[in-house]
Amino acid sequence: MPVKPIPMQEFTDKVGNIYEAIVATAKRSRQIHDDLKIELAQRLETIKALTSTTELEEDLEVTTTNPDQLKISLEFEQRPKPTETALQEMADKTVTFRYKETAPVVPKEPETE
């Protein structure tokens, strides 16, 4: 699989702080990956339900490939990778992120006895 290089100077110009952009892009990439994983599992589950057989897989000496399953797997392999999609979203500024709000730290007063 070829690696698609990204012009970092153009990316930096679009996003501002590169470190914030990397963290936000990584989190968005994980979200996209999780969504794709759920979608694939759901689609494969429907195929398994439709083609369930009464024989156990252990009894089968020859494994057969379901063409519908293969078609779905190939479709998912041809989709753009989650990291590539997240980088494009970040460059297009379609992703928004915010800082996690932290509670203010209140110093303890020394105890007097």
N, CA, C and O of each residue as an XYZ file, in Angstrom:
452
protein
N       0.842     -1.171      0.000
C       0.000      0.000      0.000
C       0.891      1.238      0.000
O       1.763      1.357      0.860
N       0.700      2.145     -0.922
C       1.535      3.346     -0.980
C       1.191      4.317      0.150
O       0.053      4.386      0.613
N       2.185      5.043      0.568
C       2.015      6.045      1.601
C       1.754      7.387      0.927
O       2.457      7.772     -0.007
N       0.749      8.084      1.406
C       0.406      9.377      0.829
C       1.054     10.478      1.679
O       0.627     10.717      2.809
N       2.073     11.142      1.146
C       2.731     12.194      1.930
C       1.838     13.426      2.059
O       1.027     13.730      1.184
N       2.012     14.108      3.157
C       1.222     15.307      3.427
C       2.172     16.491      3.509
O       3.141     16.450      4.268
N       1.914     17.543      2.745
C       2.765     18.738      2.847
C       2.523     19.426      4.198
O       1.511     20.103      4.383
N       3.450     19.250      5.127
C       3.262     19.738      6.492
C       3.192     21.259      6.570
O       2.498     21.793      7.434
N       3.887     21.961      5.696
C       3.844     23.420      5.745
C       2.435     23.930      5.431
O       1.932     24.830      6.105
N       1.807     23.356      4.413
C       0.433     23.747      4.082
C      -0.513     23.381      5.213
O      -1.408     24.156      5.552
N      -0.319     22.194      5.805
C      -1.167     21.756      6.907
C      -1.008     22.674      8.112
O      -1.998     23.042      8.745
N       0.221     23.045      8.432
C       0.494     23.931      9.559
C      -0.121     25.309      9.330
O      -0.651     25.917     10.260
N      -0.050     25.797      8.109
C      -0.638     27.100      7.801
C      -2.148     27.098      8.001
O      -2.721     28.108      8.408
N      -2.788     25.979      7.720
C      -4.245     25.892      7.840
C      -4.712     25.710      9.278
O      -5.764     26.222      9.659
N      -3.932     24.983     10.082
C      -4.423     24.631     11.420
C      -3.872     25.499     12.539
O      -4.474     25.554     13.612
N      -2.781     26.159     12.335
C      -2.216     26.979     13.399
C      -1.215     26.196     14.219
O      -0.096     25.959     13.763
N      -1.590     25.792     15.416
C      -0.687     25.052     16.301
C      -0.655     23.586     15.874
O      -1.678     22.903     15.930
N       0.492     23.107     15.456
C       0.633     21.761     14.906
C       0.395     20.697     15.974
O      -0.150     19.636     15.669
N       0.791     20.956     17.213
C       0.643     19.965     18.274
C      -0.838     19.742     18.624
O      -1.275     18.608     18.820
N      -1.589     20.827     18.697
C      -3.026     20.697     18.937
C      -3.701     19.968     17.777
O      -4.589     19.142     17.985
N      -3.276     20.279     16.567
C      -3.859     19.641     15.392
C      -3.572     18.146     15.361
O      -4.434     17.359     14.970
N      -2.377     17.750     15.767
C      -2.034     16.325     15.773
C      -2.887     15.570     16.786
O      -3.385     14.485     16.487
N      -3.058     16.127     17.966
C      -3.865     15.465     18.991
C      -5.328     15.380     18.541
O      -5.961     14.332     18.668
N      -5.856     16.479     18.020
C      -7.248     16.480     17.565
C      -7.446     15.529     16.383
O      -8.466     14.845     16.302
N      -6.484     15.485     15.476
C      -6.569     14.589     14.322
C      -6.509     13.133     14.760
O      -7.238     12.296     14.226
N      -5.663     12.824     15.711
C      -5.559     11.448     16.205
C      -6.857     11.005     16.865
O      -7.309      9.879     16.655
N      -7.453     11.878     17.656
C      -8.720     11.523     18.300
C      -9.834     11.354     17.273
O     -10.648     10.436     17.372
N      -9.863     12.239     16.296
C     -10.883     12.121     15.240
C     -10.668     10.855     14.426
O     -11.633     10.197     14.037
N      -9.431     10.513     14.168
C      -9.121      9.290     13.422
C      -9.614      8.057     14.173
O     -10.152      7.133     13.564
N      -9.435      8.040     15.487
C      -9.935      6.921     16.296
C     -11.455      6.838     16.238
O     -12.016      5.744     16.176
N     -12.127      7.990     16.259
C     -13.585      7.998     16.163
C     -14.046      7.418     14.826
O     -14.970      6.607     14.781
N     -13.407      7.833     13.755
C     -13.764      7.335     12.418
C     -13.508      5.837     12.344
O     -14.336      5.094     11.817
N     -12.370      5.384     12.867
C     -12.041      3.962     12.850
C     -13.079      3.148     13.628
O     -13.509      2.090     13.167
N     -13.479      3.633     14.796
C     -14.485      2.923     15.589
C     -15.820      2.852     14.858
O     -16.493      1.822     14.892
N     -16.209      3.944     14.196
C     -17.457      3.942     13.424
C     -17.396      2.935     12.274
O     -18.361      2.209     12.034
N     -16.276      2.887     11.568
C     -16.112      1.936     10.468
C     -16.141      0.494     10.971
O     -16.715     -0.387     10.331
N     -15.517      0.269     12.119
C     -15.478     -1.065     12.700
C     -16.890     -1.541     13.069
O     -17.241     -2.697     12.834
N     -17.683     -0.654     13.640
C     -19.062     -0.992     13.999
C     -19.882     -1.260     12.741
O     -20.647     -2.224     12.688
N     -19.723     -0.411     11.729
C     -20.457     -0.596     10.476
C     -20.108     -1.925      9.813
O     -20.998     -2.634      9.344
N     -18.832     -2.267      9.770
C     -18.402     -3.530      9.183
C     -18.970     -4.713      9.956
O     -19.448     -5.674      9.352
N     -18.924     -4.656     11.266
C     -19.452     -5.746     12.084
C     -20.951     -5.929     11.863
O     -21.435     -7.059     11.797
N     -21.681     -4.832     11.749
C     -23.126     -4.919     11.514
C     -23.427     -5.532     10.153
O     -24.313     -6.379     10.029
N     -22.696     -5.108      9.143
C     -22.951     -5.642      7.796
C     -22.578     -7.111      7.696
O     -23.281     -7.887      7.047
N     -21.477     -7.501      8.333
C     -21.087     -8.905      8.311
C     -22.035     -9.756      9.150
O     -22.276    -10.920      8.829
N     -22.567     -9.185     10.212
C     -23.517     -9.912     11.060
C     -24.800    -10.239     10.298
O     -25.363    -11.321     10.463
N     -25.260     -9.312      9.471
C     -26.474     -9.586      8.693
C     -26.224    -10.699      7.679
O     -27.108    -11.515      7.420
N     -25.040    -10.731      7.115
C     -24.721    -11.794      6.153
C     -24.620    -13.136      6.860
O     -25.096    -14.149      6.347
N     -24.000    -13.146      8.039
C     -23.890    -14.392      8.792
C     -25.268    -14.909      9.182
O     -25.507    -16.117      9.173
N     -26.170    -14.001      9.523
C     -27.517    -14.411      9.904
C     -28.266    -14.995      8.705
O     -29.041    -15.938      8.857
N     -28.038    -14.443      7.528
C     -28.721    -14.924      6.333
C     -28.176    -16.258      5.851
O     -28.917    -17.063      5.287
N     -26.913    -16.496      6.062
C     -26.282    -17.708      5.528
C     -25.913    -18.707      6.615
O     -24.994    -19.508      6.440
N     -26.622    -18.663      7.731
C     -26.292    -19.601      8.804
C     -26.660    -21.018      8.372
O     -27.689    -21.248      7.737
N     -25.810    -21.938      8.726
C     -26.042    -23.341      8.384
C     -26.138    -24.148      9.663
O     -25.781    -23.667     10.738
N     -26.611    -25.350      9.550
C     -26.754    -26.202     10.722
C     -25.468    -26.937     11.052
O     -25.325    -27.452     12.161
N     -24.530    -26.998     10.118
C     -23.268    -27.683     10.358
C     -22.332    -26.806     11.176
O     -22.325    -25.583     11.042
N     -21.565    -27.437     12.000
C     -20.553    -26.715     12.764
C     -19.350    -26.451     11.877
O     -19.046    -27.232     10.975
N     -18.667    -25.342     12.140
C     -17.490    -25.024     11.337
C     -16.375    -26.032     11.565
O     -15.537    -26.244     10.689
N     -16.362    -26.647     12.730
C     -15.328    -27.629     13.018
C     -15.472    -28.873     12.138
O     -14.482    -29.530     11.818
N     -16.707    -29.190     11.751
C     -16.955    -30.360     10.928
C     -16.561    -30.139      9.476
O     -16.362    -31.097      8.729
N     -16.451    -28.888      9.082
C     -16.104    -28.599      7.693
C     -14.599    -28.746      7.505
O     -13.815    -28.097      8.198
N     -14.207    -29.581      6.589
C     -12.781    -29.745      6.318
C     -12.286    -28.672      5.363
O     -11.152    -28.207      5.479
N     -13.113    -28.285      4.440
C     -12.743    -27.268      3.461
C     -13.484    -25.987      3.823
O     -14.708    -25.983      3.953
N     -12.740    -24.909      3.983
C     -13.378    -23.632      4.286
C     -13.782    -22.966      2.984
O     -13.016    -22.917      2.022
N     -14.983    -22.465      2.978
C     -15.481    -21.777      1.791
C     -15.612    -20.294      2.111
O     -15.894    -19.911      3.247
N     -15.408    -19.494      1.121
C     -15.504    -18.054      1.277
C     -16.846    -17.591      0.749
O     -17.244    -17.916     -0.370
N     -17.519    -16.840      1.563
C     -18.797    -16.277      1.167
C     -18.521    -15.089      0.246
O     -17.815    -14.165      0.649
N     -19.056    -15.084     -0.980
C     -18.765    -13.983     -1.905
C     -19.297    -12.635     -1.415
O     -18.698    -11.595     -1.690
N     -20.423    -12.650     -0.689
C     -20.954    -11.388     -0.176
C     -20.036    -10.813      0.897
O     -19.816     -9.604      0.958
N     -19.506    -11.693      1.736
C     -18.578    -11.260      2.770
C     -17.303    -10.690      2.144
O     -16.777     -9.674      2.597
N     -16.832    -11.338      1.132
C     -15.638    -10.888      0.431
C     -15.872     -9.524     -0.226
O     -14.997     -8.659     -0.208
N     -17.043     -9.349     -0.796
C     -17.386     -8.086     -1.451
C     -17.400     -6.935     -0.440
O     -16.891     -5.849     -0.719
N     -17.982     -7.180      0.728
C     -18.036     -6.147      1.766
C     -16.629     -5.832      2.274
O     -16.282     -4.668      2.469
N     -15.831     -6.861      2.484
C     -14.459     -6.648      2.961
C     -13.643     -5.838      1.958
O     -12.892     -4.943      2.346
N     -13.786     -6.146      0.684
C     -13.061     -5.398     -0.342
C     -13.529     -3.947     -0.410
O     -12.731     -3.038     -0.639
N     -14.829     -3.739     -0.207
C     -15.363     -2.375     -0.212
C     -14.736     -1.555      0.914
O     -14.373     -0.396      0.716
N     -14.611     -2.159      2.092
C     -14.034     -1.439      3.222
C     -12.538     -1.211      3.040
O     -12.012     -0.209      3.523
N     -11.849     -2.103      2.365
C     -10.428     -1.923      2.111
C     -10.166     -0.783      1.128
O      -9.110     -0.152      1.179
N     -11.116     -0.517      0.240
C     -10.938      0.529     -0.762
C     -11.263      1.913     -0.224
O     -10.908      2.915     -0.845
N     -11.920      1.980      0.901
C     -12.239      3.284      1.492
C     -10.965      3.972      1.952
O      -9.963      3.313      2.228
N     -11.002      5.299      2.036
C      -9.811      6.001      2.542
C      -9.580      5.643      4.007
O     -10.521      5.366      4.751
N      -8.339      5.654      4.393
C      -7.970      5.312      5.764
C      -8.479      6.391      6.724
O      -8.588      7.555      6.340
N      -8.794      6.012      7.973
C      -9.309      6.985      8.936
C      -8.376      8.165      9.182
O      -8.839      9.291      9.365
N      -7.083      7.922      9.189
C      -6.136      9.013      9.409
C      -6.173     10.014      8.260
O      -6.118     11.225      8.477
N      -6.266      9.504      7.049
C      -6.335     10.384      5.881
C      -7.610     11.225      5.923
O      -7.580     12.421      5.633
N      -8.728     10.595      6.284
C      -9.994     11.318      6.382
C      -9.929     12.385      7.471
O     -10.390     13.508      7.270
N      -9.359     12.037      8.620
C      -9.257     12.990      9.725
C      -8.362     14.170      9.365
O      -8.677     15.311      9.703
N      -7.252     13.908      8.684
C      -6.372     15.000      8.257
C      -7.075     15.931      7.278
O      -6.920     17.151      7.346
N      -7.847     15.350      6.370
C      -8.574     16.174      5.403
C      -9.633     17.029      6.107
O      -9.811     18.202      5.780
N     -10.331     16.428      7.075
C     -11.326     17.185      7.837
C     -10.674     18.319      8.615
O     -11.220     19.420      8.697
N      -9.512     18.048      9.184
C      -8.808     19.083      9.947
C      -8.352     20.207      9.022
O      -8.454     21.381      9.378
N      -7.856     19.862      7.853
C      -7.398     20.879      6.904
C      -8.564     21.708      6.373
O      -8.420     22.907      6.131
N      -9.717     21.069      6.194
C     -10.913     21.780      5.711
C     -11.638     22.525      6.820
O     -12.602     23.248      6.572
N     -11.158     22.338      8.061
C     -11.759     22.965      9.248
C     -13.212     22.551      9.445
O     -14.041     23.361      9.860
N     -13.520     21.291      9.148
C     -14.857     20.772      9.424
C     -14.912     20.101     10.792
O     -15.983     19.704     11.251
N     -13.759     19.976     11.443
C     -13.691     19.396     12.779
C     -13.489     20.521     13.771
O     -12.628     21.381     13.587
N     -14.280     20.509     14.812
C     -14.084     21.481     15.880
C     -13.660     20.727     17.136
O     -14.102     19.604     17.379
N     -12.816     21.343     17.910
C     -12.398     20.735     19.162
C     -12.320     21.812     20.214
O     -12.157     22.993     19.907
N     -12.436     21.393     21.456
C     -12.366     22.333     22.557
C     -11.449     21.768     23.626
O     -11.162     20.571     23.655
N     -11.006     22.633     24.483
C     -10.132     22.211     25.574
C     -10.971     21.660     26.714
O     -12.080     22.125     26.977
N     -10.426     20.678     27.371
C     -11.091     20.099     28.524
C     -11.004     21.103     29.668
O      -9.926     21.597     29.999
N     -12.159     21.395     30.267
C     -12.176     22.352     31.361
C     -11.709     21.657     32.628
O     -12.156     20.559     32.958
N     -10.808     22.313     33.323
C     -10.299     21.755     34.570
C     -10.794     22.593     35.735
O     -10.997     23.801     35.616
N     -10.981     21.930     36.851
C     -11.426     22.645     38.048
C     -10.241     23.430     38.612
O      -9.107     22.953     38.590
N     -10.510     24.626     39.113
C      -9.413     25.415     39.682
C      -8.875     24.740     40.952
O      -9.629     24.168     41.740
N      -7.586     24.823     41.120
C      -6.940     24.228     42.288
C      -6.950     25.237     43.413
O      -6.462     26.357     43.270
N      -7.514     24.825     44.535
C      -7.570     25.688     45.707
C      -6.498     25.233     46.687
O      -6.514     24.078     47.114
N      -5.567     26.108     47.055
C      -4.519     25.691     47.988
C      -5.084     25.453     49.381
O      -5.968     26.174     49.841
N      -4.557     24.428     50.043
C      -4.992     24.135     51.407
C      -4.317     25.096     52.382
O      -3.157     25.475     52.225
N      -5.082     25.464     53.377
C      -4.512     26.324     54.406
C      -3.807     25.461     55.432
O      -4.302     24.391     55.784
N      -2.669     25.904     55.912
C      -1.956     25.108     56.914
C      -2.771     25.012     58.221
O      -3.390     25.976     58.671
N      -2.738     23.820     58.793
C      -3.479     23.611     60.040
C      -2.646     24.155     61.202
O      -1.433     23.957     61.274
N      -3.327     24.834     62.088
C      -2.645     25.357     63.282
C      -3.185     24.645     64.502
O      -4.387     24.399     64.600
N      -2.303     24.309     65.438
C      -2.716     23.616     66.648
C      -2.412     24.425     67.862
O      -2.695     23.992     68.979
